Amino acid sequence: MVDPGDKVVFPVPSWNNNHYCDLTGAEAVIIQTHPEHNFMPTADDIRPHIKGAALLALCSPLNPTGTMFTKKDLEEKYKVTVAFLGTDLSKPGSAAVVTDWVTKNSFPVSILINNAGYGIWGAVEKTPWPQLNNMMQLNMTTVAELCHSMLPELRKHAQAYILNVASTAAYQAVPTLATYAASKSFVLLFTRGLRKELKDSTISVTCLSPGATSTSFIDRAGMNALKERAEKFSMSADQVAKIAIKSMFNKKAEVITGWINWLSVQFTYLLPKGIIENIAAGLYKTKA
């Protein structure tokens, strides 16, 4: 999230922000706080330093693992609107819940990012159907439904963006990840088609295809047996996110993160699918 030379603003006293800046080579901008404000910075304290900042760290000395700000605190202190919605996107109808919430609150949404998803490792025959169905609902149906239902709002803006997250698994069949890979192939092809449909509009559509990334994906997919090997080739979530957002704002059609991942995708075009899929079967083989 923070690269060498990035500007990081944080209050003191606080926990370890100065050390994190030293470790990352960031430019530390320190705001002195006072007891009359519970050792928290005011909006007036922060305002002069916001321009050009890559990160504003608001963890308080009372809570070193996070912030003491409530929604009300943030709105009153910094004169901003804070809104959030908690919903299970793997449930049918969840996209309508999101769209209705946006409409009801008149939020001017110009960016839609579909990055919720997960995988299941194992043979189709041995995986309970409700689990596969739930994954497909989240990975495919909700993605398409959110794009469909949010288009009227996105069209209201001079420039709007859609970023859909697929995977390098989308470019070939992957035994033991068969349903997951197929669901990501859907995202890839759906996004390509949607981009063509909207090419004369103010909405730019981008597809992100990451490879192994340091998230909880492997744990959720039940792939702990492959965790050590995957970590050797993993990119950090921060790296992937930065590439994704930059590519989205640059209106790229498709982006594959990391040169190893890019190279692996090129092989899917150069080599017969049978060879590629046999390689994938060997890489993701489960124990008998």
C-alpha positions as CSV (number, residue, x, y, z in Angstrom):
1,M,0.0,0.0,0.0
2,V,2.9,2.4,0.7
3,D,5.9,2.7,-1.6
4,P,9.2,4.4,-0.9
5,G,8.8,8.2,-1.0
6,D,5.0,8.0,-0.4
7,K,3.6,10.7,2.0
8,V,2.1,9.2,5.1
9,V,0.2,11.4,7.6
10,F,-0.3,10.2,11.2
11,P,-0.9,11.7,14.6
12,V,1.4,11.4,17.7
13,P,1.3,9.8,20.1
14,S,0.5,6.7,18.2
15,W,1.7,3.1,17.9
16,N,4.6,2.4,15.5
17,N,3.6,4.5,12.6
18,N,7.0,6.1,12.6
19,H,8.7,2.7,12.5
20,Y,6.4,1.6,9.6
21,C,7.4,4.7,7.7
22,D,11.1,3.9,8.3
23,L,10.6,0.3,7.1
24,T,8.9,1.3,3.9
25,G,10.9,4.4,3.1
26,A,7.9,6.6,3.3
27,E,7.9,10.3,4.0
28,A,6.4,10.7,7.5
29,V,4.2,13.7,8.2
30,I,3.6,13.9,11.9
31,I,0.6,15.7,13.5
32,Q,1.0,16.6,17.2
33,T,-2.2,15.9,19.2
34,H,-3.4,17.2,22.5
35,P,-5.4,15.9,25.5
36,E,-8.3,18.3,25.0
37,H,-9.1,16.3,21.9
38,N,-8.4,12.9,23.4
39,F,-5.1,12.8,21.5
40,M,-6.9,12.6,18.2
41,P,-6.3,15.0,15.3
42,T,-8.9,17.5,14.3
43,A,-10.0,18.2,10.7
44,D,-8.1,21.5,10.9
45,D,-5.0,19.6,12.0
46,I,-5.1,17.2,9.1
47,R,-6.4,19.5,6.3
48,P,-3.0,21.2,5.4
49,H,-1.3,17.8,5.0
50,I,-3.9,15.9,2.9
51,K,-2.8,16.9,-0.6
52,G,-0.5,14.3,-2.1
53,A,-0.8,11.9,0.9
54,A,-0.9,8.2,0.0
55,L,-2.1,7.2,3.5
56,L,-3.8,8.8,6.4
57,A,-3.3,6.6,9.5
58,L,-5.9,7.5,12.2
59,C,-5.2,4.7,14.7
60,S,-5.4,6.2,18.2
61,P,-3.1,5.7,21.2
62,L,-6.1,4.2,23.0
63,N,-6.5,1.5,20.4
64,P,-3.3,0.6,18.6
65,T,-4.9,-2.0,16.3
66,G,-7.5,0.3,14.8
67,T,-9.4,3.5,15.1
68,M,-11.6,4.8,17.9
69,F,-13.8,6.7,15.4
70,T,-17.4,5.8,15.1
71,K,-19.5,6.8,12.1
72,K,-20.8,9.8,14.0
73,D,-17.3,10.8,15.1
74,L,-16.0,10.7,11.5
75,E,-19.0,12.7,10.2
76,E,-18.8,15.4,12.9
77,K,-15.1,15.7,13.1
78,Y,-14.2,15.7,9.4
79,K,-17.5,16.9,7.8
80,V,-17.8,13.9,5.5
81,T,-20.6,11.4,4.8
82,V,-19.9,7.9,6.0
83,A,-22.1,5.1,4.8
84,F,-21.7,1.3,4.7
85,L,-23.8,-1.7,3.8
86,G,-23.3,-5.2,5.0
87,T,-24.9,-7.9,2.8
88,D,-24.1,-11.4,1.7
89,L,-23.4,-11.2,-2.1
90,S,-23.6,-14.9,-2.5
91,K,-27.4,-14.8,-1.8
92,P,-29.8,-14.5,-4.7
93,G,-31.2,-11.0,-4.9
94,S,-28.2,-9.4,-3.1
95,A,-27.4,-7.2,-6.1
96,A,-30.9,-5.6,-5.8
97,V,-30.2,-4.9,-2.1
98,V,-27.1,-3.0,-3.1
99,T,-28.8,-1.1,-5.9
100,D,-31.8,-0.2,-3.8
101,W,-29.5,1.1,-1.1
102,V,-27.7,3.3,-3.5
103,T,-30.9,4.6,-5.0
104,K,-32.6,5.2,-1.7
105,N,-29.6,7.2,-0.4
106,S,-29.1,9.0,-3.7
107,F,-25.4,8.1,-3.8
108,P,-23.6,9.4,-6.9
109,V,-21.8,6.1,-7.8
110,S,-19.3,6.4,-10.7
111,I,-17.2,3.3,-10.0
112,L,-18.3,-0.3,-9.6
113,I,-15.7,-2.9,-8.5
114,N,-16.7,-6.5,-8.5
115,N,-14.0,-8.2,-6.5
116,A,-16.0,-10.5,-4.2
117,G,-15.4,-14.2,-4.9
118,Y,-13.8,-17.5,-3.7
119,G,-12.8,-20.9,-4.9
120,I,-13.4,-24.5,-3.9
121,W,-10.7,-27.1,-4.4
122,G,-11.7,-30.6,-5.1
123,A,-13.4,-32.9,-7.7
124,V,-16.9,-31.8,-8.8
125,E,-18.3,-35.2,-7.9
126,K,-17.0,-35.0,-4.3
127,T,-18.1,-31.4,-3.6
128,P,-21.7,-30.8,-2.3
129,W,-23.8,-29.1,-4.9
130,P,-25.0,-26.3,-2.6
131,Q,-21.4,-25.2,-2.1
132,L,-20.7,-25.1,-5.8
133,N,-23.9,-23.3,-6.5
134,N,-23.2,-20.7,-3.8
135,M,-19.8,-20.0,-5.3
136,M,-21.3,-19.7,-8.8
137,Q,-23.9,-17.3,-7.5
138,L,-21.2,-15.0,-6.0
139,N,-18.6,-15.3,-8.8
140,M,-20.9,-15.0,-11.8
141,T,-24.5,-14.1,-11.2
142,T,-24.0,-11.3,-8.7
143,V,-21.2,-9.8,-10.9
144,A,-23.5,-9.7,-13.9
145,E,-26.5,-8.5,-12.0
146,L,-24.6,-5.7,-10.3
147,C,-23.2,-4.5,-13.7
148,H,-26.7,-4.7,-15.1
149,S,-28.5,-2.9,-12.3
150,M,-25.9,-0.2,-11.8
151,L,-25.6,0.8,-15.4
152,P,-28.3,3.5,-15.2
153,E,-26.5,5.1,-12.3
154,L,-23.1,4.9,-14.0
155,R,-24.5,6.5,-17.2
156,K,-25.3,9.6,-15.2
157,H,-21.6,10.5,-14.9
158,A,-19.2,12.2,-17.3
159,Q,-16.8,9.4,-16.7
160,A,-17.6,6.1,-15.0
161,Y,-15.7,2.8,-14.5
162,I,-16.4,-0.9,-14.0
163,L,-13.7,-3.2,-12.7
164,N,-14.4,-7.0,-12.7
165,V,-12.0,-9.4,-11.1
166,A,-11.4,-12.7,-13.0
167,S,-8.3,-14.8,-12.5
168,T,-5.5,-16.4,-14.5
169,A,-7.5,-19.6,-14.0
170,A,-10.0,-18.1,-16.5
171,Y,-7.8,-18.9,-19.5
172,Q,-8.0,-22.7,-19.3
173,A,-9.9,-25.5,-17.7
174,V,-8.4,-26.5,-14.3
175,P,-9.3,-30.0,-12.9
176,T,-10.0,-29.9,-9.2
177,L,-10.8,-26.2,-9.6
178,A,-13.2,-26.9,-12.5
179,T,-16.2,-24.8,-11.4
180,Y,-14.1,-21.9,-10.1
181,A,-12.1,-21.7,-13.3
182,A,-15.3,-21.8,-15.3
183,S,-16.8,-19.1,-13.2
184,K,-13.8,-16.8,-13.8
185,S,-13.9,-17.6,-17.5
186,F,-17.5,-16.3,-17.4
187,V,-16.3,-13.1,-15.8
188,L,-13.5,-12.6,-18.3
189,L,-15.8,-13.2,-21.4
190,F,-18.7,-11.2,-19.9
191,T,-16.4,-8.3,-19.2
192,R,-14.9,-8.3,-22.7
193,G,-18.4,-8.3,-24.2
194,L,-19.7,-5.6,-21.9
195,R,-16.7,-3.4,-22.7
196,K,-17.5,-3.7,-26.5
197,E,-21.2,-2.9,-25.8
198,L,-20.3,0.2,-23.9
199,K,-17.4,1.4,-26.1
200,D,-19.3,4.5,-27.3
201,S,-20.4,5.4,-23.7
202,T,-18.8,7.2,-20.8
203,I,-18.3,3.9,-19.0
204,S,-14.9,2.2,-19.2
205,V,-14.9,-1.5,-18.4
206,T,-11.7,-3.3,-17.2
207,C,-11.1,-7.0,-16.4
208,L,-8.4,-7.9,-13.8
209,S,-6.9,-11.4,-13.9
210,P,-4.5,-11.9,-10.9
211,G,-2.6,-15.0,-10.2
212,A,-1.6,-16.2,-6.7
213,T,-2.2,-13.4,-4.3
214,S,-1.5,-13.2,-0.5
215,T,-5.1,-13.2,0.7
216,S,-7.2,-15.8,2.5
217,F,-8.2,-17.4,-0.9
218,I,-6.1,-20.6,-0.3
219,D,-7.6,-21.0,3.2
220,R,-11.1,-20.5,1.9
221,A,-10.6,-22.9,-1.0
222,G,-9.2,-25.6,1.2
223,M,-5.9,-25.6,-0.6
224,N,-3.6,-25.6,2.5
225,A,-1.6,-28.5,1.0
226,L,-0.4,-26.1,-1.8
227,K,0.0,-23.0,0.4
228,E,3.8,-23.2,0.8
229,R,4.3,-23.5,-3.0
230,A,1.8,-20.8,-3.8
231,E,3.5,-18.3,-1.5
232,K,6.7,-18.5,-3.5
233,F,4.9,-17.0,-6.5
234,S,2.3,-14.8,-4.7
235,M,2.0,-11.1,-5.1
236,S,0.8,-9.0,-2.2
237,A,-2.8,-7.8,-2.2
238,D,-1.5,-4.2,-2.1
239,Q,0.6,-4.7,-5.3
240,V,-2.4,-6.3,-7.1
241,A,-4.8,-3.5,-5.9
242,K,-2.5,-0.7,-7.1
243,I,-2.1,-2.3,-10.5
244,A,-5.9,-2.8,-10.7
245,I,-6.8,0.7,-9.8
246,K,-4.2,2.3,-12.1
247,S,-5.3,0.1,-15.0
248,M,-9.0,0.9,-14.4
249,F,-8.4,4.7,-14.4
250,N,-6.2,4.2,-17.5
251,K,-9.2,2.5,-19.2
252,K,-7.3,-0.7,-19.9
253,A,-9.4,-3.5,-21.3
254,E,-7.6,-6.4,-19.5
255,V,-4.7,-6.6,-17.1
256,I,-2.8,-9.6,-15.8
257,T,-0.8,-8.9,-12.7
258,G,2.9,-10.0,-12.6
259,W,5.1,-11.1,-15.5
260,I,5.0,-14.8,-14.4
261,N,1.2,-14.7,-14.6
262,W,1.3,-12.8,-17.9
263,L,3.7,-15.4,-19.3
264,S,1.5,-18.3,-18.2
265,V,-1.5,-16.8,-19.9
266,Q,0.5,-16.4,-23.2
267,F,1.2,-20.1,-23.1
268,T,-2.5,-20.8,-23.1
269,Y,-2.6,-19.2,-26.6
270,L,0.5,-20.7,-27.9
271,L,0.2,-24.3,-26.7
272,P,-2.6,-26.8,-27.3
273,K,-5.3,-26.6,-24.6
274,G,-4.8,-30.3,-23.8
275,I,-1.2,-29.7,-22.8
276,I,-2.0,-26.6,-20.8
277,E,-4.8,-28.4,-19.0
278,N,-2.6,-31.4,-18.2
279,I,-0.1,-29.1,-16.7
280,A,-2.8,-27.4,-14.6
281,A,-4.1,-30.9,-13.5
282,G,-0.6,-31.7,-12.2
283,L,-0.2,-28.4,-10.4
284,Y,-3.6,-28.6,-8.6
285,K,-3.9,-32.3,-8.1
286,T,-5.5,-33.2,-4.8
287,K,-4.6,-36.1,-2.6
288,A,-6.5,-39.3,-3.2
